[in-house]
Amino acid sequence: MSHITNPKPISASRVTLSQLMHPEHANLLGNVHGGWIMKMADEAGALACMRHAQRKVVTVAIDSMTFREPIKIGDLVILNAEVTYTGRTSMEAKVDVLAENPVTRERSHTNAAYLVYVALDDDGKPTEIPQLKAESAEEELKLIQAKERQERRLQEKKLREAQ
Ligand SMILES: CC(C)(COP(=O)(O)OP(=O)(O)OC[C@H]1O[C@@H](n2cnc3c(N)ncnc32)[C@H](O)[C@@H]1OP(=O)(O)O)[C@@H](O)C(=O)NCCC(=O)NCCS
């Protein structure tokens, strides 16, 4: 199938999600609940992977997330996602989370998240995906670093399973 044999550029998977933060997104301190950000990051990453694979995907792993600063109610949260690694059936997406004050347009990069998804066929089984191709030296480095992260995850999984 041509969509599997032809490698695709990172740019073809890029997607941006934006959402205004309302009081129902607040934690007890009145800032945005971290769980909302995680949910939106998962959605953005999944969309980037669906664009790449042209398949439905499920989340198989989420790396730890660190929030550098609080996001406030009334901020616009912007999530930029792209695929950074492809295996046979798995993909890593990087999601950058930005918070924008819609009045001042001041933006802060609150965190980056790495998530791994698996593409599924119509029977819900892992299925082969197109490979990624780098279009610059910078992207080449991005793919190498992503491959190292995935190797680390699989190594950690092996150690967990051996316990
Ligand atoms: C994702 C799922 C279909 C994988 O099934 P599986 O039988 O483990 O399949 P495999 O062992 O062949 O793994 C599939 C791919 O995932 C990768 N993978 C599996 N576990 C992983 C982990 N912890 N971290 C990173 N990648 C992982 C494998 O390396 C493989 O990649 P490759 O094909 O690119 O080499 C299955 O585990 C599942 O359905 N999980 C639940 C998904 C879900 O419901 N997510 C929402 C959470 S509520």
Ligand as a Chemical Component Dictionary entry (heavy atoms), coordinates in Angstrom:
data_LIG
# 
_chem_comp.id                   LIG 
_chem_comp.type                 NON-POLYMER 
_chem_comp.pdbx_formal_charge   0 
_chem_comp.three_letter_code    LIG 
# 
loop_
_chem_comp_atom.comp_id 
_chem_comp_atom.atom_id 
_chem_comp_atom.alt_atom_id 
_chem_comp_atom.type_symbol 
_chem_comp_atom.charge 
_chem_comp_atom.model_Cartn_x 
_chem_comp_atom.model_Cartn_y 
_chem_comp_atom.model_Cartn_z 
_chem_comp_atom.pdbx_ordinal 
LIG C1  C1  C 0 -1.140 -0.686 22.456 1  
LIG C2  C2  C 0 -1.458 -2.156 22.293 2  
LIG C3  C3  C 0 -2.442 -2.376 21.149 3  
LIG C4  C4  C 0 -0.127 -2.859 21.971 4  
LIG O1  O1  O 0 -0.391 -4.212 21.903 5  
LIG P1  P1  P 0 0.795  -5.282 22.092 6  
LIG O2  O2  O 0 0.249  -6.635 21.953 7  
LIG O3  O3  O 0 1.563  -4.929 23.321 8  
LIG O4  O4  O 0 1.649  -5.016 20.823 9  
LIG P2  P2  P 0 3.208  -5.041 20.631 10 
LIG O5  O5  O 0 3.943  -5.701 21.751 11 
LIG O6  O6  O 0 3.408  -5.579 19.247 12 
LIG O7  O7  O 0 3.610  -3.512 20.651 13 
LIG C5  C5  C 0 3.183  -2.653 19.628 14 
LIG C6  C6  C 0 4.167  -1.525 19.534 15 
LIG O8  O8  O 0 4.103  -0.749 20.732 16 
LIG C7  C7  C 0 5.390  -0.583 21.274 17 
LIG N1  N1  N 0 5.282  -0.531 22.723 18 
LIG C8  C8  C 0 4.670  -1.461 23.508 19 
LIG N2  N2  N 0 4.767  -1.062 24.802 20 
LIG C9  C9  C 0 5.414  0.107  24.806 21 
LIG C10 C10 C 0 5.809  1.009  25.839 22 
LIG N3  N3  N 0 5.561  0.773  27.131 23 
LIG N4  N4  N 0 6.456  2.142  25.482 24 
LIG C11 C11 C 0 6.724  2.395  24.204 25 
LIG N5  N5  N 0 6.366  1.598  23.179 26 
LIG C12 C12 C 0 5.736  0.458  23.489 27 
LIG C13 C13 C 0 6.168  -1.815 20.808 28 
LIG O9  O9  O 0 7.563  -1.578 20.853 29 
LIG C14 C14 C 0 5.631  -1.961 19.408 30 
LIG O10 O10 O 0 6.264  -1.014 18.576 31 
LIG P3  P3  P 0 6.772  -1.365 17.051 32 
LIG O11 O11 O 0 5.690  -2.144 16.371 33 
LIG O12 O12 O 0 6.936  -0.012 16.448 34 
LIG O13 O13 O 0 8.044  -2.101 17.172 35 
LIG C15 C15 C 0 -2.047 -2.795 23.608 36 
LIG O14 O14 O 0 -1.048 -2.770 24.603 37 
LIG C16 C16 C 0 -3.260 -2.012 24.094 38 
LIG O15 O15 O 0 -4.356 -2.139 23.564 39 
LIG N6  N6  N 0 -3.074 -1.173 25.139 40 
LIG C17 C17 C 0 -4.159 -0.314 25.643 41 
LIG C18 C18 C 0 -4.183 1.000  24.848 42 
LIG C19 C19 C 0 -5.181 1.959  25.438 43 
LIG O16 O16 O 0 -6.296 1.587  25.719 44 
LIG N7  N7  N 0 -4.738 3.203  25.642 45 
LIG C20 C20 C 0 -5.531 4.185  26.305 46 
LIG C21 C21 C 0 -5.186 4.156  27.738 47 
LIG S1  S1  S 0 -6.570 4.221  28.745 48 
# 
loop_
_chem_comp_bond.comp_id 
_chem_comp_bond.atom_id_1 
_chem_comp_bond.atom_id_2 
_chem_comp_bond.value_order 
_chem_comp_bond.pdbx_ordinal 
LIG C1  C2  SING 1  
LIG C2  C3  SING 2  
LIG C2  C4  SING 3  
LIG C2  C15 SING 4  
LIG C4  O1  SING 5  
LIG O1  P1  SING 6  
LIG P1  O2  DOUB 7  
LIG P1  O3  SING 8  
LIG P1  O4  SING 9  
LIG O4  P2  SING 10 
LIG P2  O5  DOUB 11 
LIG P2  O6  SING 12 
LIG P2  O7  SING 13 
LIG O7  C5  SING 14 
LIG C5  C6  SING 15 
LIG C6  O8  SING 16 
LIG C6  C14 SING 17 
LIG O8  C7  SING 18 
LIG C7  N1  SING 19 
LIG C7  C13 SING 20 
LIG N1  C8  SING 21 
LIG N1  C12 SING 22 
LIG C8  N2  DOUB 23 
LIG N2  C9  SING 24 
LIG C9  C10 SING 25 
LIG C9  C12 DOUB 26 
LIG C10 N3  SING 27 
LIG C10 N4  DOUB 28 
LIG N4  C11 SING 29 
LIG C11 N5  DOUB 30 
LIG N5  C12 SING 31 
LIG C13 O9  SING 32 
LIG C13 C14 SING 33 
LIG C14 O10 SING 34 
LIG O10 P3  SING 35 
LIG P3  O11 DOUB 36 
LIG P3  O12 SING 37 
LIG P3  O13 SING 38 
LIG C15 O14 SING 39 
LIG C15 C16 SING 40 
LIG C16 O15 DOUB 41 
LIG C16 N6  SING 42 
LIG N6  C17 SING 43 
LIG C17 C18 SING 44 
LIG C18 C19 SING 45 
LIG C19 O16 DOUB 46 
LIG C19 N7  SING 47 
LIG N7  C20 SING 48 
LIG C20 C21 SING 49 
LIG C21 S1  SING 50 
# 
